[in-house]
Amino acid sequence: MKESTSKSMMLINSIWNEKETFKLIPISDNCPYAECIYDPDSSVFVIISKIKKTTLHMLPQLDDYGQRITGTKGAKQSRHKMEVFQEYYIDNVGDMENVIDIFAKNSDSFDYGKYITEKDVVAEVK
């Protein structure tokens, strides 16, 4: 029988872009996410899963000394395949709270609401 993934994370205080916030970190191997973090600047809850996907990214071309190669139109770039973790973005406060209640072992004792700004909640009501 498969072990439940609920309550497999813990809420902690954190810093993001020099602002106080909260994040969830995994506390068991069966947790489906690498981490979750609330971005106070954009009012978005970011979930980073353990599922990997391959995407294409444009990266600057470098010379033998690690310096960017520039051309007549600026820095030269080349397309590279990169393996990255799947990300999910939640901007609805109610949905954020649902995810936190399902996955955070300490959701009843950690005051994550102090990081969610009043404008986020007001925007939900309108």
N, CA, C and O atoms as CSV, one atom per row, in Angstrom:
chain,resi,resn,atom,element,x,y,z
A,1,MET,N,N,0.840,-1.185,0.000
A,1,MET,CA,C,0.000,0.000,0.000
A,1,MET,C,C,0.884,1.248,0.000
A,1,MET,O,O,1.863,1.320,0.743
A,2,LYS,N,N,0.543,2.206,-0.816
A,2,LYS,CA,C,1.341,3.418,-0.949
A,2,LYS,C,C,1.153,4.326,0.263
A,2,LYS,O,O,0.035,4.529,0.738
A,3,GLU,N,N,2.264,4.867,0.750
A,3,GLU,CA,C,2.238,5.744,1.907
A,3,GLU,C,C,1.655,7.108,1.515
A,3,GLU,O,O,1.896,7.594,0.410
A,4,SER,N,N,0.901,7.711,2.409
A,4,SER,CA,C,0.256,9.003,2.136
A,4,SER,C,C,1.285,10.122,2.044
A,4,SER,O,O,2.281,10.138,2.767
A,5,THR,N,N,1.020,11.058,1.134
A,5,THR,CA,C,1.917,12.213,0.992
A,5,THR,C,C,1.437,13.406,1.808
A,5,THR,O,O,2.127,14.423,1.875
A,6,SER,N,N,0.255,13.298,2.434
A,6,SER,CA,C,-0.236,14.424,3.227
A,6,SER,C,C,0.630,14.590,4.475
A,6,SER,O,O,1.179,13.623,5.001
A,7,LYS,N,N,0.737,15.809,4.924
A,7,LYS,CA,C,1.535,16.177,6.105
A,7,LYS,C,C,2.989,15.743,5.963
A,7,LYS,O,O,3.610,15.304,6.931
A,8,SER,N,N,3.532,15.870,4.746
A,8,SER,CA,C,4.909,15.456,4.482
A,8,SER,C,C,5.869,16.637,4.374
A,8,SER,O,O,7.012,16.480,3.945
A,9,MET,N,N,5.389,17.837,4.773
A,9,MET,CA,C,6.227,19.042,4.718
A,9,MET,C,C,6.089,19.813,6.029
A,9,MET,O,O,5.178,19.571,6.821
A,10,MET,N,N,7.024,20.754,6.236
A,10,MET,CA,C,6.999,21.585,7.428
A,10,MET,C,C,7.159,23.057,7.026
A,10,MET,O,O,8.004,23.391,6.195
A,11,LEU,N,N,6.349,23.923,7.618
A,11,LEU,CA,C,6.443,25.360,7.388
A,11,LEU,C,C,7.611,25.935,8.189
A,11,LEU,O,O,7.800,25.596,9.357
A,12,ILE,N,N,8.391,26.809,7.548
A,12,ILE,CA,C,9.488,27.501,8.230
A,12,ILE,C,C,9.520,28.956,7.782
A,12,ILE,O,O,8.997,29.301,6.722
A,13,ASN,N,N,10.141,29.808,8.600
A,13,ASN,CA,C,10.376,31.209,8.226
A,13,ASN,C,C,11.529,31.252,7.242
A,13,ASN,O,O,12.445,30.431,7.309
A,14,SER,N,N,11.482,32.219,6.320
A,14,SER,CA,C,12.517,32.305,5.307
A,14,SER,C,C,12.653,33.744,4.814
A,14,SER,O,O,11.911,34.631,5.236
A,15,ILE,N,N,13.600,33.958,3.925
A,15,ILE,CA,C,13.837,35.248,3.272
A,15,ILE,C,C,13.793,35.013,1.769
A,15,ILE,O,O,14.372,34.045,1.275
A,16,TRP,N,N,13.108,35.894,1.036
A,16,TRP,CA,C,13.061,35.822,-0.431
A,16,TRP,C,C,13.177,37.237,-0.962
A,16,TRP,O,O,12.350,38.089,-0.636
A,17,ASN,N,N,14.187,37.502,-1.770
A,17,ASN,CA,C,14.449,38.850,-2.310
A,17,ASN,C,C,14.487,39.892,-1.198
A,17,ASN,O,O,13.896,40.966,-1.307
A,18,GLU,N,N,15.196,39.550,-0.130
A,18,GLU,CA,C,15.412,40.436,1.016
A,18,GLU,C,C,14.131,40.776,1.777
A,18,GLU,O,O,14.084,41.790,2.474
A,19,LYS,N,N,13.092,39.948,1.655
A,19,LYS,CA,C,11.844,40.142,2.392
A,19,LYS,C,C,11.532,38.869,3.162
A,19,LYS,O,O,11.816,37.762,2.704
A,20,GLU,N,N,10.941,39.044,4.344
A,20,GLU,CA,C,10.549,37.889,5.148
A,20,GLU,C,C,9.370,37.179,4.500
A,20,GLU,O,O,8.459,37.813,3.967
A,21,THR,N,N,9.404,35.863,4.553
A,21,THR,CA,C,8.341,35.053,3.979
A,21,THR,C,C,8.333,33.686,4.654
A,21,THR,O,O,8.997,33.491,5.672
A,22,PHE,N,N,7.596,32.754,4.102
A,22,PHE,CA,C,7.591,31.390,4.616
A,22,PHE,C,C,7.810,30.422,3.474
A,22,PHE,O,O,7.574,30.743,2.310
A,23,LYS,N,N,8.266,29.233,3.826
A,23,LYS,CA,C,8.419,28.176,2.830
A,23,LYS,C,C,8.074,26.852,3.472
A,23,LYS,O,O,8.058,26.730,4.697
A,24,LEU,N,N,7.802,25.870,2.651
A,24,LEU,CA,C,7.578,24.507,3.103
A,24,LEU,C,C,8.752,23.665,2.632
A,24,LEU,O,O,9.184,23.758,1.483
A,25,ILE,N,N,9.261,22.841,3.542
A,25,ILE,CA,C,10.356,21.938,3.201
A,25,ILE,C,C,9.909,20.508,3.458
A,25,ILE,O,O,9.131,20.266,4.381
A,26,PRO,N,N,10.386,19.550,2.657
A,26,PRO,CA,C,9.975,18.154,2.849
A,26,PRO,C,C,10.571,17.575,4.130
A,26,PRO,O,O,11.715,17.865,4.480
A,27,ILE,N,N,9.779,16.751,4.826
A,27,ILE,CA,C,10.265,16.086,6.034
A,27,ILE,C,C,10.180,14.564,5.911
A,27,ILE,O,O,10.474,13.837,6.859
A,28,SER,N,N,9.773,14.094,4.728
A,28,SER,CA,C,9.760,12.646,4.484
A,28,SER,C,C,10.087,12.388,3.018
A,28,SER,O,O,9.920,13.255,2.160
A,29,ASP,N,N,10.551,11.189,2.759
A,29,ASP,CA,C,10.946,10.816,1.396
A,29,ASP,C,C,9.765,10.742,0.432
A,29,ASP,O,O,9.947,10.880,-0.778
A,30,ASN,N,N,8.562,10.527,0.951
A,30,ASN,CA,C,7.404,10.375,0.072
A,30,ASN,C,C,6.773,11.708,-0.314
A,30,ASN,O,O,5.745,11.725,-0.990
A,31,CYS,N,N,7.362,12.813,0.095
A,31,CYS,CA,C,6.838,14.138,-0.262
A,31,CYS,C,C,7.010,14.368,-1.771
A,31,CYS,O,O,8.100,14.146,-2.299
A,32,PRO,N,N,5.959,14.806,-2.473
A,32,PRO,CA,C,6.062,14.984,-3.921
A,32,PRO,C,C,6.745,16.285,-4.349
A,32,PRO,O,O,6.973,16.497,-5.540
A,33,TYR,N,N,7.075,17.158,-3.390
A,33,TYR,CA,C,7.628,18.464,-3.732
A,33,TYR,C,C,9.016,18.658,-3.140
A,33,TYR,O,O,9.306,18.178,-2.044
A,34,ALA,N,N,9.876,19.370,-3.875
A,34,ALA,CA,C,11.214,19.699,-3.393
A,34,ALA,C,C,11.143,20.852,-2.396
A,34,ALA,O,O,11.861,20.857,-1.395
A,35,GLU,N,N,10.279,21.827,-2.668
A,35,GLU,CA,C,10.026,22.931,-1.745
A,35,GLU,C,C,8.868,23.770,-2.272
A,35,GLU,O,O,8.496,23.681,-3.442
A,36,CYS,N,N,8.310,24.586,-1.382
A,36,CYS,CA,C,7.271,25.544,-1.738
A,36,CYS,C,C,7.659,26.858,-1.074
A,36,CYS,O,O,8.161,26.855,0.050
A,37,ILE,N,N,7.437,27.972,-1.745
A,37,ILE,CA,C,7.779,29.268,-1.160
A,37,ILE,C,C,6.764,30.313,-1.593
A,37,ILE,O,O,6.277,30.301,-2.724
A,38,TYR,N,N,6.453,31.220,-0.668
A,38,TYR,CA,C,5.552,32.329,-0.964
A,38,TYR,C,C,6.389,33.534,-1.346
A,38,TYR,O,O,7.256,33.954,-0.579
A,39,ASP,N,N,6.144,34.099,-2.525
A,39,ASP,CA,C,6.849,35.293,-3.000
A,39,ASP,C,C,6.035,36.518,-2.616
A,39,ASP,O,O,4.989,36.763,-3.216
A,40,PRO,N,N,6.483,37.296,-1.634
A,40,PRO,CA,C,5.702,38.451,-1.184
A,40,PRO,C,C,5.619,39.578,-2.217
A,40,PRO,O,O,4.681,40.375,-2.177
A,41,ASP,N,N,6.572,39.658,-3.131
A,41,ASP,CA,C,6.534,40.712,-4.156
A,41,ASP,C,C,5.411,40.487,-5.160
A,41,ASP,O,O,4.705,41.428,-5.521
A,42,SER,N,N,5.242,39.263,-5.608
A,42,SER,CA,C,4.222,38.964,-6.619
A,42,SER,C,C,2.967,38.336,-6.017
A,42,SER,O,O,1.993,38.091,-6.729
A,43,SER,N,N,2.987,38.073,-4.708
A,43,SER,CA,C,1.855,37.440,-4.007
A,43,SER,C,C,1.505,36.090,-4.617
A,43,SER,O,O,0.330,35.752,-4.761
A,44,VAL,N,N,2.523,35.326,-4.971
A,44,VAL,CA,C,2.342,34.021,-5.591
A,44,VAL,C,C,3.010,32.962,-4.720
A,44,VAL,O,O,4.104,33.168,-4.194
A,45,PHE,N,N,2.331,31.829,-4.580
A,45,PHE,CA,C,2.860,30.676,-3.863
A,45,PHE,C,C,3.441,29.735,-4.911
A,45,PHE,O,O,2.712,29.246,-5.773
A,46,VAL,N,N,4.746,29.477,-4.848
A,46,VAL,CA,C,5.440,28.674,-5.852
A,46,VAL,C,C,5.689,27.277,-5.295
A,46,VAL,O,O,6.255,27.120,-4.213
A,47,ILE,N,N,5.263,26.269,-6.045
A,47,ILE,CA,C,5.475,24.881,-5.668
A,47,ILE,C,C,6.466,24.278,-6.659
A,47,ILE,O,O,6.237,24.297,-7.868
A,48,ILE,N,N,7.560,23.748,-6.141
A,48,ILE,CA,C,8.572,23.118,-6.982
A,48,ILE,C,C,8.499,21.617,-6.732
A,48,ILE,O,O,8.808,21.137,-5.642
A,49,SER,N,N,8.084,20.891,-7.760
A,49,SER,CA,C,7.886,19.454,-7.606
A,49,SER,C,C,9.194,18.698,-7.836
A,49,SER,O,O,10.204,19.280,-8.232
A,50,LYS,N,N,9.151,17.415,-7.583
A,50,LYS,CA,C,10.307,16.552,-7.840
A,50,LYS,C,C,10.281,15.994,-9.258
A,50,LYS,O,O,11.197,15.279,-9.666
A,51,ILE,N,N,9.229,16.320,-10.009
A,51,ILE,CA,C,9.103,15.871,-11.386
A,51,ILE,C,C,10.009,16.733,-12.266
A,51,ILE,O,O,9.948,17.961,-12.216
A,52,LYS,N,N,10.835,16.087,-13.060
A,52,LYS,CA,C,11.753,16.825,-13.934
A,52,LYS,C,C,11.205,16.851,-15.358
A,52,LYS,O,O,10.543,15.916,-15.810
A,53,LYS,N,N,11.501,17.947,-16.048
A,53,LYS,CA,C,11.135,18.061,-17.455
A,53,LYS,C,C,12.298,18.700,-18.201
A,53,LYS,O,O,13.133,19.385,-17.612
A,54,THR,N,N,12.334,18.463,-19.493
A,54,THR,CA,C,13.386,19.036,-20.325
A,54,THR,C,C,12.819,20.254,-21.045
A,54,THR,O,O,11.783,20.169,-21.704
A,55,THR,N,N,13.505,21.388,-20.914
A,55,THR,CA,C,13.087,22.608,-21.596
A,55,THR,C,C,14.272,23.203,-22.348
A,55,THR,O,O,15.429,22.870,-22.087
A,56,LEU,N,N,13.958,24.078,-23.273
A,56,LEU,CA,C,15.000,24.783,-24.019
A,56,LEU,C,C,15.202,26.168,-23.414
A,56,LEU,O,O,14.237,26.879,-23.134
A,57,HIS,N,N,16.462,26.542,-23.216
A,57,HIS,CA,C,16.793,27.861,-22.679
A,57,HIS,C,C,17.873,28.495,-23.541
A,57,HIS,O,O,18.776,27.817,-24.032
A,58,MET,N,N,17.764,29.799,-23.716
A,58,MET,CA,C,18.806,30.545,-24.410
A,58,MET,C,C,19.843,30.977,-23.375
A,58,MET,O,O,19.515,31.649,-22.397
A,59,LEU,N,N,21.093,30.587,-23.602
A,59,LEU,CA,C,22.179,30.928,-22.688
A,59,LEU,C,C,23.275,31.656,-23.452
A,59,LEU,O,O,23.480,31.408,-24.640
A,60,PRO,N,N,23.984,32.563,-22.764
A,60,PRO,CA,C,25.057,33.287,-23.453
A,60,PRO,C,C,26.189,32.336,-23.845
A,60,PRO,O,O,26.523,31.400,-23.118
A,61,GLN,N,N,26.760,32.605,-25.008
A,61,GLN,CA,C,27.927,31.836,-25.441
A,61,GLN,C,C,29.154,32.395,-24.725
A,61,GLN,O,O,29.298,33.607,-24.569
A,62,LEU,N,N,30.037,31.492,-24.292
A,62,LEU,CA,C,31.232,31.897,-23.557
A,62,LEU,C,C,32.476,31.491,-24.322
A,62,LEU,O,O,32.498,30.480,-25.024
A,63,ASP,N,N,33.527,32.315,-24.168
A,63,ASP,CA,C,34.800,31.954,-24.788
A,63,ASP,C,C,35.556,30.997,-23.852
A,63,ASP,O,O,35.014,30.554,-22.840
A,64,ASP,N,N,36.804,30.688,-24.197
A,64,ASP,CA,C,37.599,29.736,-23.410
A,64,ASP,C,C,37.895,30.239,-22.002
A,64,ASP,O,O,38.289,29.459,-21.135
A,65,TYR,N,N,37.710,31.529,-21.770
A,65,TYR,CA,C,37.992,32.117,-20.459
A,65,TYR,C,C,36.720,32.402,-19.656
A,65,TYR,O,O,36.776,33.029,-18.598
A,66,GLY,N,N,35.585,31.945,-20.160
A,66,GLY,CA,C,34.328,32.136,-19.448
A,66,GLY,C,C,33.697,33.501,-19.645
A,66,GLY,O,O,32.752,33.850,-18.937
A,67,GLN,N,N,34.198,34.277,-20.587
A,67,GLN,CA,C,33.655,35.600,-20.863
A,67,GLN,C,C,32.617,35.499,-21.980
A,67,GLN,O,O,32.744,34.681,-22.891
A,68,ARG,N,N,31.595,36.342,-21.892
A,68,ARG,CA,C,30.554,36.345,-22.926
A,68,ARG,C,C,31.128,36.766,-24.270
A,68,ARG,O,O,31.973,37.657,-24.359
A,69,ILE,N,N,30.644,36.098,-25.313
A,69,ILE,CA,C,31.035,36.447,-26.676
A,69,ILE,C,C,30.019,37.455,-27.192
A,69,ILE,O,O,28.814,37.203,-27.160
A,70,THR,N,N,30.504,38.586,-27.664
A,70,THR,CA,C,29.594,39.603,-28.185
A,70,THR,C,C,29.797,39.746,-29.681
A,70,THR,O,O,30.891,39.554,-30.213
A,71,GLY,N,N,28.704,40.090,-30.334
A,71,GLY,CA,C,28.735,40.316,-31.771
A,71,GLY,C,C,28.240,41.724,-32.059
A,71,GLY,O,O,28.155,42.549,-31.149
A,72,THR,N,N,27.916,42.004,-33.300
A,72,THR,CA,C,27.451,43.344,-33.676
A,72,THR,C,C,26.065,43.639,-33.110
A,72,THR,O,O,25.680,44.802,-32.988
A,73,LYS,N,N,25.313,42.592,-32.764
A,73,LYS,CA,C,23.959,42.781,-32.230
A,73,LYS,C,C,23.886,42.494,-30.731
A,73,LYS,O,O,22.799,42.259,-30.204
A,74,GLY,N,N,25.022,42.509,-30.038
A,74,GLY,CA,C,25.033,42.248,-28.602
A,74,GLY,C,C,25.607,40.882,-28.285
A,74,GLY,O,O,26.309,40.283,-29.101
A,75,ALA,N,N,25.299,40.392,-27.081
A,75,ALA,CA,C,25.834,39.103,-26.630
A,75,ALA,C,C,25.257,37.959,-27.462
A,75,ALA,O,O,24.054,37.907,-27.715
A,76,LYS,N,N,26.128,37.047,-27.880
A,76,LYS,CA,C,25.676,35.886,-28.640
A,76,LYS,C,C,25.096,34.857,-27.676
A,76,LYS,O,O,25.592,34.664,-26.566
A,77,GLN,N,N,24.029,34.204,-28.135
A,77,GLN,CA,C,23.378,33.186,-27.324
A,77,GLN,C,C,23.189,31.923,-28.139
A,77,GLN,O,O,23.155,31.947,-29.369
A,78,SER,N,N,23.068,30.815,-27.415
A,78,SER,CA,C,22.762,29.551,-28.072
A,78,SER,C,C,21.710,28.815,-27.240
A,78,SER,O,O,21.597,29.011,-26.030
A,79,ARG,N,N,20.955,27.974,-27.916
A,79,ARG,CA,C,19.865,27.245,-27.266
A,79,ARG,C,C,20.409,25.939,-26.690
A,79,ARG,O,O,21.140,25.206,-27.356
A,80,HIS,N,N,20.037,25.663,-25.436
A,80,HIS,CA,C,20.475,24.447,-24.762
A,80,HIS,C,C,19.283,23.740,-24.130
A,80,HIS,O,O,18.361,24.386,-23.631
A,81,LYS,N,N,19.307,22.414,-24.153
A,81,LYS,CA,C,18.311,21.628,-23.437
A,81,LYS,C,C,18.761,21.531,-21.988
A,81,LYS,O,O,19.918,21.227,-21.697
A,82,MET,N,N,17.813,21.799,-21.075
A,82,MET,CA,C,18.123,21.709,-19.655
A,82,MET,C,C,17.031,20.919,-18.948
A,82,MET,O,O,15.851,21.042,-19.276
A,83,GLU,N,N,17.432,20.112,-17.981
A,83,GLU,CA,C,16.469,19.383,-17.175
A,83,GLU,C,C,16.170,20.237,-15.940
A,83,GLU,O,O,17.072,20.565,-15.169
A,84,VAL,N,N,14.895,20.593,-15.761
A,84,VAL,CA,C,14.481,21.445,-14.647
A,84,VAL,C,C,13.303,20.793,-13.918
A,84,VAL,O,O,12.638,19.911,-14.462
A,85,PHE,N,N,13.055,21.231,-12.696
A,85,PHE,CA,C,11.914,20.733,-11.939
A,85,PHE,C,C,10.642,21.454,-12.384
A,85,PHE,O,O,10.660,22.652,-12.670
A,86,GLN,N,N,9.548,20.712,-12.438
A,86,GLN,CA,C,8.239,21.283,-12.778
A,86,GLN,C,C,7.835,22.246,-11.667
A,86,GLN,O,O,7.987,21.928,-10.487
A,87,GLU,N,N,7.319,23.424,-12.035
A,87,GLU,CA,C,6.877,24.414,-11.054
A,87,GLU,C,C,5.398,24.702,-11.255
A,87,GLU,O,O,4.883,24.660,-12.372
A,88,TYR,N,N,4.730,24.995,-10.146
A,88,TYR,CA,C,3.325,25.377,-10.158
A,88,TYR,C,C,3.202,26.697,-9.419
A,88,TYR,O,O,3.888,26.919,-8.422
A,89,TYR,N,N,2.331,27.576,-9.902
A,89,TYR,CA,C,2.148,28.898,-9.313
A,89,TYR,C,C,0.697,29.063,-8.883
A,89,TYR,O,O,-0.220,28.860,-9.677
A,90,ILE,N,N,0.496,29.432,-7.620
A,90,ILE,CA,C,-0.850,29.623,-7.093
A,90,ILE,C,C,-0.970,31.066,-6.623
A,90,ILE,O,O,-0.190,31.517,-5.785
A,91,ASP,N,N,-1.958,31.796,-7.169
A,91,ASP,CA,C,-2.156,33.192,-6.750
A,91,ASP,C,C,-3.458,33.398,-5.988
A,91,ASP,O,O,-3.757,34.517,-5.570
A,92,ASN,N,N,-4.232,32.342,-5.803
A,92,ASN,CA,C,-5.479,32.413,-5.061
A,92,ASN,C,C,-5.213,32.048,-3.599
A,92,ASN,O,O,-4.714,30.958,-3.320
A,93,VAL,N,N,-5.539,32.947,-2.661
A,93,VAL,CA,C,-5.233,32.749,-1.246
A,93,VAL,C,C,-5.905,31.494,-0.700
A,93,VAL,O,O,-5.288,30.752,0.064
A,94,GLY,N,N,-7.149,31.242,-1.076
A,94,GLY,CA,C,-7.846,30.042,-0.615
A,94,GLY,C,C,-7.164,28.768,-1.066
A,94,GLY,O,O,-7.060,27.809,-0.300
A,95,ASP,N,N,-6.693,28.751,-2.319
A,95,ASP,CA,C,-5.980,27.584,-2.834
A,95,ASP,C,C,-4.641,27.390,-2.119
A,95,ASP,O,O,-4.237,26.260,-1.842
A,96,MET,N,N,-3.954,28.505,-1.820
A,96,MET,CA,C,-2.696,28.427,-1.062
A,96,MET,C,C,-2.947,27.760,0.282
A,96,MET,O,O,-2.217,26.855,0.687
A,97,GLU,N,N,-3.993,28.219,0.971
A,97,GLU,CA,C,-4.311,27.680,2.297
A,97,GLU,C,C,-4.662,26.199,2.224
A,97,GLU,O,O,-4.294,25.435,3.116
A,98,ASN,N,N,-5.366,25.785,1.179
A,98,ASN,CA,C,-5.701,24.364,1.014
A,98,ASN,C,C,-4.453,23.509,0.866
A,98,ASN,O,O,-4.332,22.467,1.510
A,99,VAL,N,N,-3.526,23.943,0.020
A,99,VAL,CA,C,-2.284,23.190,-0.184
A,99,VAL,C,C,-1.495,23.122,1.128
A,99,VAL,O,O,-0.980,22.066,1.494
A,100,ILE,N,N,-1.407,24.242,1.822
A,100,ILE,CA,C,-0.669,24.277,3.089
A,100,ILE,C,C,-1.314,23.342,4.111
A,100,ILE,O,O,-0.614,22.604,4.804
A,101,ASP,N,N,-2.645,23.369,4.210
A,101,ASP,CA,C,-3.337,22.508,5.173
A,101,ASP,C,C,-3.140,21.024,4.855
A,101,ASP,O,O,-3.055,20.202,5.767
A,102,ILE,N,N,-3.069,20.681,3.577
A,102,ILE,CA,C,-2.892,19.282,3.185
A,102,ILE,C,C,-1.471,18.795,3.461
A,102,ILE,O,O,-1.282,17.685,3.958
A,103,PHE,N,N,-0.470,19.619,3.143
A,103,PHE,CA,C,0.915,19.149,3.175
A,103,PHE,C,C,1.730,19.548,4.395
A,103,PHE,O,O,2.697,18.860,4.720
A,104,ALA,N,N,1.379,20.638,5.090
A,104,ALA,CA,C,2.208,21.109,6.205
A,104,ALA,C,C,1.800,20.452,7.518
A,104,ALA,O,O,0.652,20.558,7.949
A,105,LYS,N,N,2.737,19.784,8.135
A,105,LYS,CA,C,2.487,19.115,9.411
A,105,LYS,C,C,2.167,20.126,10.513
A,105,LYS,O,O,1.396,19.829,11.426
A,106,ASN,N,N,2.760,21.319,10.428
A,106,ASN,CA,C,2.576,22.342,11.462
A,106,ASN,C,C,1.687,23.495,11.001
A,106,ASN,O,O,1.846,24.618,11.478
A,107,SER,N,N,0.758,23.240,10.086
A,107,SER,CA,C,-0.098,24.311,9.555
A,107,SER,C,C,-0.998,24.925,10.622
A,107,SER,O,O,-1.388,26.086,10.499
A,108,ASP,N,N,-1.334,24.174,11.662
A,108,ASP,CA,C,-2.209,24.705,12.708
A,108,ASP,C,C,-1.454,25.549,13.730
A,108,ASP,O,O,-2.079,26.325,14.454
A,109,SER,N,N,-0.123,25.421,13.810
A,109,SER,CA,C,0.649,26.170,14.801
A,109,SER,C,C,1.551,27.251,14.205
A,109,SER,O,O,2.063,28.091,14.945
A,110,PHE,N,N,1.756,27.250,12.897
A,110,PHE,CA,C,2.628,28.232,12.240
A,110,PHE,C,C,1.762,29.338,11.639
A,110,PHE,O,O,0.824,29.058,10.892
A,111,ASP,N,N,2.073,30.590,11.961
A,111,ASP,CA,C,1.280,31.727,11.483
A,111,ASP,C,C,1.796,32.206,10.125
A,111,ASP,O,O,2.476,33.229,10.041
A,112,TYR,N,N,1.474,31.474,9.075
A,112,TYR,CA,C,1.891,31.882,7.723
A,112,TYR,C,C,1.044,33.036,7.203
A,112,TYR,O,O,1.445,33.720,6.262
A,113,GLY,N,N,-0.123,33.261,7.805
A,113,GLY,CA,C,-1.010,34.345,7.372
A,113,GLY,C,C,-0.404,35.724,7.518
A,113,GLY,O,O,-0.809,36.650,6.816
A,114,LYS,N,N,0.564,35.883,8.418
A,114,LYS,CA,C,1.190,37.198,8.602
A,114,LYS,C,C,2.019,37.616,7.391
A,114,LYS,O,O,2.316,38.799,7.226
A,115,TYR,N,N,2.395,36.662,6.545
A,115,TYR,CA,C,3.180,36.970,5.354
A,115,TYR,C,C,2.310,37.272,4.133
A,115,TYR,O,O,2.758,37.924,3.190
A,116,ILE,N,N,1.081,36.800,4.160
A,116,ILE,CA,C,0.167,37.071,3.050
A,116,ILE,C,C,-0.412,38.458,3.278
A,116,ILE,O,O,-1.121,38.685,4.258
A,117,THR,N,N,-0.113,39.382,2.381
A,117,THR,CA,C,-0.474,40.779,2.579
A,117,THR,C,C,-1.979,41.001,2.467
A,117,THR,O,O,-2.697,40.222,1.839
A,118,GLU,N,N,-2.434,42.077,3.088
A,118,GLU,CA,C,-3.868,42.408,3.086
A,118,GLU,C,C,-4.390,42.619,1.673
A,118,GLU,O,O,-5.537,42.277,1.382
A,119,LYS,N,N,-3.558,43.182,0.784
A,119,LYS,CA,C,-4.006,43.414,-0.598
A,119,LYS,C,C,-4.319,42.111,-1.306
A,119,LYS,O,O,-5.181,42.084,-2.184
A,120,ASP,N,N,-3.630,41.009,-0.940
A,120,ASP,CA,C,-3.907,39.701,-1.532
A,120,ASP,C,C,-5.303,39.241,-1.164
A,120,ASP,O,O,-6.048,38.749,-2.011
A,121,VAL,N,N,-5.656,39.401,0.100
A,121,VAL,CA,C,-6.955,38.957,0.583
A,121,VAL,C,C,-8.057,39.840,0.010
A,121,VAL,O,O,-9.106,39.329,-0.382
A,122,VAL,N,N,-7.843,41.173,-0.049
A,122,VAL,CA,C,-8.830,42.100,-0.595
A,122,VAL,C,C,-9.069,41.808,-2.070
A,122,VAL,O,O,-10.208,41.857,-2.533
A,123,ALA,N,N,-8.014,41.505,-2.807
A,123,ALA,CA,C,-8.144,41.201,-4.237
A,123,ALA,C,C,-8.995,39.946,-4.445
A,123,ALA,O,O,-9.696,39.831,-5.451
A,124,GLU,N,N,-8.937,39.015,-3.507
A,124,GLU,CA,C,-9.739,37.794,-3.591
A,124,GLU,C,C,-11.230,38.105,-3.464
A,124,GLU,O,O,-12.061,37.497,-4.139
A,125,VAL,N,N,-11.559,39.062,-2.588
A,125,VAL,CA,C,-12.967,39.383,-2.299
A,125,VAL,C,C,-13.620,40.070,-3.484
A,125,VAL,O,O,-14.802,39.843,-3.744
A,126,LYS,N,N,-12.894,40.893,-4.204
A,126,LYS,CA,C,-13.471,41.656,-5.323
A,126,LYS,C,C,-13.867,40.790,-6.474
A,126,LYS,O,O,-14.364,41.292,-7.482
